[in-house]
Amino acid sequence: MKKVIYAFCALAFLSCKEDDDSVELISQSTEVNFQRAATIQVGGEGSAEISAYDKVSKKLFVINADVNQVSVYDLTDPSIPLEQPAILLTSGAPNSVAVGDGIIAVAIENDNKQLNGTVATYDIATQNLLNTYTVGALPDMVTFTPDNSKIVVACEGEPNDDYTIDPEGTVGIINVVSGNVQLVDFSVLNSQETSLKADGVRIFGPGASVAQDLEPEYIVVSQDGTTAFVTCQENNALMSVNLETATINFIKAYGTKDYSQPLNSLDASDRDNVTELKNWPVLSYYHPDGMDIANINGLELIVTANEGDARDYDGYSEEERLKDITLDPTAFPNAVMLQEDENVGRLKITTANGDVDNDGDYDVIYGYGGRSFSFWNTNGDLVYDSGNSIAENTLAINPARFNDEDKRSDDKGAEPEAVAILEIKSSIEKTTPLSNRFILAVAMERTDGVLLYDVTNPSNPVFLTWLQAMGDEAPESLVMIPREDSGNDKALLIVSNEDSGTVNIYQNVVTD
């Protein structure tokens, strides 16, 4: 049996003794109070990347790439997780898991990542293999439609290290009843390369067509089950896919974040001997990774974790430090000052964009990631960005963990990795549906913590708390479980930590 750590401690500004294994809750809210119920030590590094929960069986399924299996735990009592027999995989490497109606779906990459991968489905009750479906190259994320009639998978299609083989990206749509598999044809966009680039979609891989260059990273599905929203991280674009026709509705660039604006200040150096937020003449691609979707007070919104990502391969790399490029003297008369290590010289930027007039120097500086979370409407328009809220709250509450002890300030900061929204339904004493509250969790890969916000008003989120358990490293995925679906009538937050191989179970001890 894997080690399970239990924690039932009273909360304080720093709760529990330093020498125990209990939760470290750096801050708390008097209205939403998540305490750690248990920690599961799944295995070593890479053993707890993505999790999915089945509300019927109360089982948690965890992608354990360390030993090529799906680890399974019974959460009937979330404070005492019981390990169940694992689902053993025979080939490939698992990347993602999702729960449907009595089945789970596992996205499995080929041993040769540039070849087609598969989605395998298993019966939850028996854990027997039901079907294996061939999809595109590198299936990286899988989900179900709300009615569980379709499985939707993001097939990233990454190139090899030499950048000599670059498969097309695609979205796979699997009909659960018929078993029919449809792959969305990205090649229809090949003729639109010029206009897509003009609109801000990043198409820049050497020798790649649009279809080869697009790399789907994450998918959420509309409430009515007709539309998938797909983030293409390296391309800094949101794609809308019609799930009925397996066609593309639109693809739209997320745009850039202006770090010269006061509310977007950042720490851009790991060599300045200080953690300080400043404004700099830098634009940065949002580059979302994880996503969620929710209907908040009648408005369907997409929320993204704006991690940032660069193409950095043996055969091609866009990544460079700002101090190592030539800045246009007209656009940047203060270039010498900017390129000092203690200013922005250490910041990693892209060489694929920014030389507007193709004269060899850079007229615009583009960085990676928004260091934030954002809300977007289903047309791909920005509704809200959290600016420097993540950095400010980290500095205020846990400065020792700021940008991984300042080591990642020159890169992408805290690297928001995953987001999840929980609706806390109003009690019977409340009379209006608008009294329902929406809580957003944001996992920060480089600071090892999770931030909670009240996003009931998505245009004005309110920071609530920081959650972090000692020993956790690199939270990769989040699962929010409403109280009516949990085993103990308390809302749960499941945090899977890739580097430490741990899964933390938090429960909301405030009656909602």
C-alpha positions as CSV (number, residue, x, y, z in Angstrom):
1,M,0.0,0.0,0.0
2,K,1.2,3.5,-0.7
3,K,1.8,5.9,2.1
4,V,-1.2,8.0,3.1
5,I,-0.7,11.0,5.5
6,Y,-3.6,12.3,7.5
7,A,-4.0,15.8,8.8
8,F,-6.6,17.2,11.1
9,C,-5.2,20.4,12.5
10,A,-6.6,23.7,13.6
11,L,-5.8,26.5,11.2
12,A,-3.6,29.4,12.0
13,F,-1.5,31.7,10.0
14,L,1.0,28.9,9.8
15,S,-0.8,25.8,11.0
16,C,0.6,22.8,12.7
17,K,4.1,22.0,13.9
18,E,7.1,22.5,11.7
19,D,8.3,18.9,12.2
20,D,5.1,17.1,11.3
21,D,3.6,16.2,8.0
22,S,0.5,18.4,8.3
23,V,-0.8,21.0,6.0
24,E,0.8,24.4,5.8
25,L,-2.0,27.0,5.2
26,I,-0.3,30.3,4.8
27,S,-3.5,32.3,4.7
28,Q,-7.2,31.7,5.1
29,S,-10.7,33.1,4.5
30,T,-13.4,33.1,7.1
31,E,-16.0,32.1,4.6
32,V,-14.2,29.5,2.5
33,N,-11.9,27.4,4.6
34,F,-10.2,24.5,2.9
35,Q,-8.2,22.2,5.2
36,R,-6.2,19.3,4.2
37,A,-7.9,16.0,4.9
38,A,-5.2,13.6,3.6
39,T,-2.2,13.3,1.4
40,I,-1.5,10.3,-0.9
41,Q,2.1,9.5,-1.7
42,V,1.4,7.9,-5.1
43,G,5.1,7.3,-6.0
44,G,8.1,9.1,-7.2
45,E,8.5,12.0,-9.7
46,G,6.0,11.9,-12.5
47,S,3.6,9.6,-10.6
48,A,0.8,12.1,-9.9
49,E,0.3,14.4,-12.8
50,I,-3.4,14.3,-13.7
51,S,-6.4,13.1,-11.7
52,A,-10.1,12.5,-12.3
53,Y,-12.9,11.7,-9.9
54,D,-16.0,9.5,-10.3
55,K,-18.9,10.8,-8.2
56,V,-20.8,7.5,-8.3
57,S,-18.0,5.2,-7.1
58,K,-16.2,7.9,-5.2
59,K,-13.0,6.7,-6.8
60,L,-10.0,8.9,-7.8
61,F,-8.0,7.9,-10.9
62,V,-4.4,9.2,-11.0
63,I,-2.1,9.1,-14.0
64,N,1.1,7.4,-12.8
65,A,3.5,7.7,-15.7
66,D,6.3,6.7,-13.3
67,V,5.2,3.0,-13.5
68,N,2.9,3.3,-16.6
69,Q,-0.4,2.8,-14.8
70,V,-3.5,4.5,-13.6
71,S,-3.5,4.5,-9.8
72,V,-6.9,4.2,-8.1
73,Y,-8.1,5.3,-4.7
74,D,-11.4,5.0,-2.9
75,L,-12.4,8.4,-1.5
76,T,-15.7,7.3,0.2
77,D,-14.1,8.8,3.3
78,P,-11.8,11.5,1.8
79,S,-9.8,11.6,5.0
80,I,-8.9,7.9,4.6
81,P,-8.1,7.3,1.0
82,L,-8.0,3.5,0.3
83,E,-5.7,2.3,-2.5
84,Q,-7.4,0.0,-5.0
85,P,-5.9,-2.3,-7.7
86,A,-4.3,-0.1,-10.4
87,I,-5.1,-0.2,-14.1
88,L,-2.0,-1.4,-15.7
89,L,-1.1,-0.1,-19.2
90,T,0.8,-2.3,-21.6
91,S,2.4,0.2,-24.0
92,G,2.9,3.9,-24.6
93,A,2.9,6.5,-21.8
94,P,-0.3,7.9,-20.2
95,N,-0.8,11.6,-20.3
96,S,-4.4,12.3,-19.1
97,V,-7.5,10.7,-17.7
98,A,-11.1,11.6,-17.6
99,V,-14.3,10.1,-16.1
100,G,-17.5,9.5,-18.0
101,D,-20.7,7.5,-17.3
102,G,-19.3,4.3,-15.8
103,I,-16.1,4.5,-17.8
104,I,-12.7,6.3,-17.7
105,A,-10.7,7.4,-20.8
106,V,-6.9,7.4,-20.8
107,A,-4.9,9.4,-23.4
108,I,-1.8,7.4,-24.2
109,E,1.1,8.6,-26.4
110,N,2.9,6.3,-28.8
111,D,6.4,5.1,-27.8
112,N,7.4,7.1,-30.9
113,K,5.7,10.5,-30.0
114,Q,5.4,11.5,-33.6
115,L,3.2,8.6,-34.5
116,N,-0.5,8.3,-33.7
117,G,-1.5,7.6,-30.1
118,T,-4.5,6.0,-28.6
119,V,-7.4,6.6,-26.1
120,A,-8.2,3.6,-24.0
121,T,-11.5,3.2,-22.1
122,Y,-12.0,1.1,-19.0
123,D,-15.1,0.0,-17.1
124,I,-15.0,1.8,-13.7
125,A,-16.6,-1.1,-11.8
126,T,-14.5,-3.9,-13.2
127,Q,-11.5,-1.9,-14.5
128,N,-11.6,-4.1,-17.6
129,L,-10.4,-2.6,-20.9
130,L,-13.4,-1.8,-23.1
131,N,-12.0,-0.2,-26.2
132,T,-8.8,1.3,-27.7
133,Y,-9.2,4.1,-30.2
134,T,-6.5,5.4,-32.5
135,V,-6.2,9.2,-32.5
136,G,-3.6,11.7,-33.6
137,A,0.0,12.1,-32.5
138,L,0.7,12.9,-28.8
139,P,-2.8,12.8,-27.2
140,D,-2.0,15.1,-24.3
141,M,-5.4,15.8,-22.7
142,V,-8.7,14.0,-22.7
143,T,-12.2,15.0,-21.5
144,F,-15.9,14.0,-21.9
145,T,-18.8,16.1,-23.1
146,P,-21.2,17.0,-20.3
147,D,-23.7,14.3,-21.3
148,N,-20.8,11.8,-21.6
149,S,-21.7,10.9,-25.2
150,K,-18.4,11.9,-26.6
151,I,-14.7,11.8,-25.7
152,V,-12.7,14.7,-26.9
153,V,-8.9,14.6,-27.0
154,A,-6.2,17.2,-27.7
155,C,-3.5,15.6,-30.0
156,E,-0.6,18.0,-29.7
157,G,1.5,16.7,-32.6
158,E,4.9,17.9,-31.3
159,P,8.0,17.7,-33.5
160,N,11.0,15.5,-32.8
161,D,14.0,17.0,-31.1
162,D,15.8,17.5,-34.5
163,Y,12.6,19.3,-35.8
164,T,12.8,17.1,-38.9
165,I,9.4,15.4,-38.3
166,D,6.4,17.5,-37.2
167,P,3.1,15.7,-37.3
168,E,-0.1,17.7,-37.7
169,G,-2.0,18.6,-34.5
170,T,-5.6,17.6,-34.3
171,V,-8.6,17.2,-32.0
172,G,-10.1,13.7,-31.8
173,I,-13.8,13.2,-31.2
174,I,-14.9,9.7,-30.1
175,N,-18.6,8.7,-30.1
176,V,-18.9,6.5,-27.0
177,V,-21.9,4.5,-28.3
178,S,-20.8,3.9,-31.9
179,G,-17.1,3.9,-31.4
180,N,-16.7,6.2,-34.4
181,V,-13.6,8.4,-34.3
182,Q,-13.4,11.7,-36.1
183,L,-10.2,13.8,-36.3
184,V,-10.6,17.5,-36.9
185,D,-8.8,18.4,-40.1
186,F,-6.5,21.3,-39.3
187,S,-5.1,21.3,-42.9
188,V,-8.1,23.5,-44.0
189,L,-6.3,26.3,-42.3
190,N,-3.1,25.9,-44.4
191,S,-4.3,28.4,-47.0
192,Q,-5.0,31.0,-44.2
193,E,-1.4,31.2,-42.9
194,T,-0.9,34.8,-43.9
195,S,-4.2,36.1,-42.4
196,L,-3.7,34.0,-39.2
197,K,-0.3,35.5,-38.7
198,A,-1.6,39.0,-39.3
199,D,-4.3,38.3,-36.7
200,G,-1.6,37.3,-34.1
201,V,-1.7,33.5,-34.3
202,R,1.8,32.3,-33.8
203,I,2.8,30.1,-36.8
204,F,6.5,29.9,-36.8
205,G,8.0,26.4,-36.8
206,P,10.6,25.9,-39.5
207,G,9.1,24.5,-42.6
208,A,5.8,23.7,-40.9
209,S,2.4,24.1,-42.4
210,V,-0.4,25.7,-40.2
211,A,-1.7,22.2,-39.4
212,Q,1.7,21.0,-38.4
213,D,2.4,24.1,-36.3
214,L,-0.8,24.1,-34.3
215,E,-0.4,22.2,-31.1
216,P,-3.6,21.6,-29.1
217,E,-2.8,21.6,-25.4
218,Y,-6.0,21.6,-23.4
219,I,-9.8,21.3,-24.0
220,V,-13.0,22.4,-22.3
221,V,-16.5,21.7,-23.6
222,S,-19.5,24.1,-23.6
223,Q,-22.4,23.3,-21.3
224,D,-24.6,22.2,-24.2
225,G,-21.9,19.8,-25.4
226,T,-21.8,21.2,-28.9
227,T,-18.5,23.1,-28.8
228,A,-15.0,22.3,-27.7
229,F,-12.7,25.2,-26.8
230,V,-9.1,24.3,-27.4
231,T,-6.0,26.2,-26.3
232,C,-3.0,25.9,-28.6
233,Q,-0.3,27.0,-26.2
234,E,2.7,27.6,-28.3
235,N,0.5,29.3,-30.9
236,N,-1.1,31.6,-28.3
237,A,-4.5,30.9,-29.8
238,L,-7.9,29.7,-28.8
239,M,-9.7,27.4,-31.2
240,S,-13.5,26.7,-31.2
241,V,-14.5,23.3,-32.6
242,N,-18.0,22.1,-33.7
243,L,-18.3,18.7,-32.1
244,E,-21.3,17.8,-34.2
245,T,-19.5,18.3,-37.5
246,A,-15.9,17.9,-36.4
247,T,-15.0,21.2,-38.0
248,I,-13.3,24.4,-36.8
249,N,-15.6,27.3,-36.0
250,F,-12.8,29.8,-35.5
251,I,-9.2,30.3,-34.3
252,K,-8.3,33.5,-32.5
253,A,-5.1,34.8,-31.0
254,Y,-5.2,35.5,-27.3
255,G,-3.1,38.6,-27.8
256,T,-0.4,40.0,-25.6
257,K,0.0,41.4,-22.1
258,D,1.7,44.8,-21.7
259,Y,4.1,44.7,-18.8
260,S,4.6,48.5,-19.0
261,Q,1.1,49.0,-17.5
262,P,1.0,49.6,-13.7
263,L,-1.2,46.6,-12.8
264,N,1.0,44.3,-14.9
265,S,4.3,44.9,-13.1
266,L,6.7,41.9,-12.8
267,D,10.0,40.8,-11.4
268,A,12.0,40.1,-14.6
269,S,15.4,39.3,-13.1
270,D,16.9,36.5,-11.0
271,R,20.1,38.5,-10.6
272,D,18.9,41.7,-9.0
273,N,19.2,40.5,-5.4
274,V,15.7,41.7,-4.6
275,T,12.1,40.6,-5.2
276,E,10.5,43.7,-6.6
277,L,7.7,44.3,-9.1
278,K,8.4,46.8,-11.8
279,N,7.1,47.9,-15.2
280,W,9.1,47.2,-18.3
281,P,8.5,47.8,-22.1
282,V,7.8,44.1,-22.7
283,L,4.8,42.5,-24.3
284,S,4.2,38.8,-23.4
285,Y,2.1,36.1,-24.9
286,Y,-0.5,34.7,-22.6
287,H,0.3,31.1,-23.6
288,P,-2.4,29.4,-21.5
289,D,-2.0,25.8,-20.4
290,G,-4.8,24.5,-18.2
291,M,-8.4,25.7,-18.7
292,D,-11.9,25.4,-17.1
293,I,-15.3,26.6,-18.2
294,A,-18.3,27.6,-16.1
295,N,-21.6,29.4,-16.3
296,I,-21.2,32.2,-13.8
297,N,-24.4,34.0,-13.2
298,G,-25.7,33.3,-16.6
299,L,-22.5,33.9,-18.6
300,E,-20.5,31.1,-19.9
301,L,-16.8,31.9,-19.4
302,I,-13.5,30.2,-20.1
303,V,-10.7,30.6,-17.5
304,T,-7.1,30.0,-18.3
305,A,-3.8,29.5,-16.5
306,N,-1.4,31.6,-18.4
307,E,1.8,29.6,-17.9
308,G,3.9,30.5,-20.9
309,D,5.8,28.1,-23.1
310,A,8.7,28.3,-25.7
311,R,9.7,26.0,-28.5
312,D,13.2,24.9,-27.5
313,Y,14.4,21.9,-29.5
314,D,17.8,20.7,-30.6
315,G,16.9,21.5,-34.2
316,Y,15.2,24.8,-33.5
317,S,14.8,27.2,-30.6
318,E,13.1,30.5,-30.4
319,E,14.4,31.2,-26.9
320,E,17.0,33.8,-26.1
321,R,17.8,36.2,-23.3
322,L,17.0,39.9,-23.9
323,K,20.6,40.9,-23.3
324,D,21.8,38.8,-26.2
325,I,19.7,40.4,-29.0
326,T,20.1,43.7,-30.7
327,L,17.3,46.2,-29.8
328,D,16.2,48.9,-32.3
329,P,17.8,52.2,-31.1
330,T,14.7,54.2,-32.0
331,A,12.3,52.0,-30.3
332,F,14.6,51.4,-27.3
333,P,16.9,54.4,-26.7
334,N,17.6,53.1,-23.2
335,A,18.6,49.7,-24.5
336,V,21.9,49.6,-22.5
337,M,20.0,50.0,-19.3
338,L,17.3,47.5,-20.2
339,Q,19.8,44.8,-21.1
340,E,21.6,44.9,-17.7
341,D,21.1,41.6,-15.8
342,E,19.5,43.4,-12.8
343,N,16.9,44.9,-15.1
344,V,15.4,42.9,-18.0
345,G,18.6,41.6,-19.6
346,R,18.1,38.1,-18.1
347,L,14.5,37.8,-19.3
348,K,13.9,35.0,-21.7
349,I,12.2,36.3,-24.9
350,T,11.3,35.0,-28.3
351,T,13.4,35.6,-31.5
352,A,10.5,34.4,-33.6
353,N,8.6,37.7,-33.3
354,G,9.6,41.4,-32.7
355,D,11.7,42.3,-35.7
356,V,8.9,44.1,-37.4
357,D,10.9,45.6,-40.3
358,N,13.1,42.5,-40.8
359,D,16.3,44.6,-40.4
360,G,18.0,42.3,-37.9
361,D,17.2,44.2,-34.7
362,Y,14.1,44.0,-32.5
363,D,11.5,46.7,-32.5
364,V,9.2,44.9,-30.0
365,I,10.1,42.6,-27.1
366,Y,7.9,39.6,-26.6
367,G,8.1,37.3,-23.6
368,Y,6.4,34.1,-22.5
369,G,3.3,33.8,-20.4
370,G,0.9,36.1,-18.6
371,R,2.0,35.1,-15.1
372,S,-1.8,35.3,-14.4
373,F,-5.2,33.8,-14.9
374,S,-7.7,35.2,-17.3
375,F,-11.4,35.0,-18.1
376,W,-12.5,34.9,-21.8
377,N,-15.9,34.8,-23.3
378,T,-16.8,32.0,-25.8
379,N,-15.9,34.4,-28.7
380,G,-12.4,34.5,-27.4
381,D,-12.5,38.0,-26.1
382,L,-10.7,38.9,-22.9
383,V,-13.1,39.6,-20.0
384,Y,-10.5,39.9,-17.2
385,D,-6.8,39.3,-16.5
386,S,-5.4,39.1,-13.0
387,G,-2.5,41.3,-13.8
388,N,0.2,41.0,-11.1
389,S,-2.2,39.6,-8.5
390,I,-0.4,36.2,-8.3
391,A,3.0,37.9,-7.8
392,E,1.7,40.4,-5.3
393,N,-0.1,37.8,-3.2
394,T,2.9,35.5,-3.2
395,L,5.2,38.3,-2.1
396,A,2.8,39.3,0.7
397,I,2.0,35.9,2.0
398,N,5.0,33.6,1.2
399,P,7.9,35.7,-0.1
400,A,10.3,32.8,0.3
401,R,8.5,30.9,-2.5
402,F,8.2,33.9,-4.8
403,N,9.0,32.6,-8.4
404,D,10.8,29.6,-6.9
405,E,13.1,31.6,-4.6
406,D,13.4,34.2,-7.4
407,K,15.1,31.6,-9.7
408,R,12.3,31.7,-12.2
409,S,11.8,35.5,-12.3
410,D,13.8,35.7,-15.6
411,D,11.7,33.0,-17.1
412,K,7.9,32.8,-16.6
413,G,7.5,33.6,-13.0
414,A,5.2,31.4,-10.9
415,E,4.0,29.6,-14.1
416,P,0.2,29.2,-13.4
417,E,-0.4,25.6,-14.6
418,A,-4.0,24.7,-13.9
419,V,-7.3,26.2,-12.9
420,A,-10.6,24.8,-11.6
421,I,-13.9,26.4,-10.6
422,L,-16.2,25.3,-7.9
423,E,-19.8,26.5,-7.5
424,I,-20.9,26.8,-3.9
425,K,-24.6,26.7,-4.0
426,S,-26.7,29.0,-1.9
427,S,-28.2,27.7,1.3
428,I,-32.0,27.4,1.6
429,E,-32.1,30.6,3.6
430,K,-30.9,32.5,0.5
431,T,-33.5,33.4,-2.0
432,T,-31.7,34.4,-5.2
433,P,-29.6,32.2,-7.5
434,L,-27.1,35.1,-7.7
435,S,-26.1,34.3,-4.1
436,N,-24.3,31.2,-5.4
437,R,-20.6,31.7,-5.1
438,F,-17.8,30.6,-7.5
439,I,-14.4,29.7,-6.2
440,L,-11.4,29.6,-8.5
441,A,-8.3,27.5,-7.7
442,V,-5.0,28.4,-9.5
443,A,-2.1,26.0,-9.3
444,M,1.4,27.5,-9.5
445,E,3.9,25.1,-10.8
446,R,7.1,26.9,-9.7
447,T,5.9,28.1,-6.2
448,D,4.3,24.8,-5.3
449,G,1.1,26.4,-4.0
450,V,-2.5,26.9,-4.9
451,L,-4.3,30.3,-4.8
452,L,-8.0,30.5,-4.2
453,Y,-10.1,33.4,-5.5
454,D,-13.8,34.3,-5.2
455,V,-14.8,34.9,-8.8
456,T,-18.5,35.3,-8.3
457,N,-18.0,38.6,-10.0
458,P,-15.5,37.5,-12.7
459,S,-14.7,41.1,-13.6
460,N,-13.5,41.7,-10.0
461,P,-12.1,38.5,-8.4
462,V,-11.3,38.6,-4.7
463,F,-8.2,36.8,-3.3
464,L,-9.1,34.4,-0.5
465,T,-6.2,32.1,0.5
466,W,-3.0,30.3,-0.3
467,L,-2.9,26.5,0.1
468,Q,0.4,24.6,0.3
469,A,1.3,21.4,2.0
470,M,4.9,20.8,3.0
471,G,6.7,18.5,0.6
472,D,4.5,19.2,-2.4
473,E,6.3,20.1,-5.6
474,A,4.9,21.3,-8.9
475,P,1.1,21.1,-8.8
476,E,0.0,20.0,-12.2
477,S,-3.7,19.5,-12.1
478,L,-6.8,20.4,-10.0
479,V,-10.1,18.8,-9.5
480,M,-13.0,20.6,-7.7
481,I,-15.7,18.3,-6.3
482,P,-19.0,19.8,-5.1
483,R,-20.2,18.7,-1.7
484,E,-23.1,16.8,-3.1
485,D,-20.6,14.6,-5.1
486,S,-18.1,14.0,-2.3
487,G,-18.1,11.1,0.2
488,N,-18.4,13.3,3.3
489,D,-20.8,16.1,2.3
490,K,-17.9,18.6,2.0
491,A,-16.6,20.3,-1.1
492,L,-13.2,18.9,-2.0
493,L,-10.2,20.2,-3.9
494,I,-7.8,17.6,-5.3
495,V,-4.3,18.8,-6.0
496,S,-2.0,16.5,-8.0
497,N,1.7,17.3,-7.7
498,E,3.9,16.0,-10.5
499,D,7.5,16.3,-9.0
500,S,6.7,15.1,-5.5
501,G,4.3,12.4,-6.6
502,T,1.7,13.4,-4.1
503,V,-2.0,14.0,-4.2
504,N,-3.5,16.3,-1.6
505,I,-7.2,16.2,-0.6
506,Y,-8.5,19.5,0.8
507,Q,-12.0,19.8,2.2
508,N,-14.1,22.9,2.8
509,V,-15.0,22.9,6.5
510,V,-17.3,25.9,6.2
511,T,-20.9,24.9,5.7
512,D,-21.9,26.3,2.3
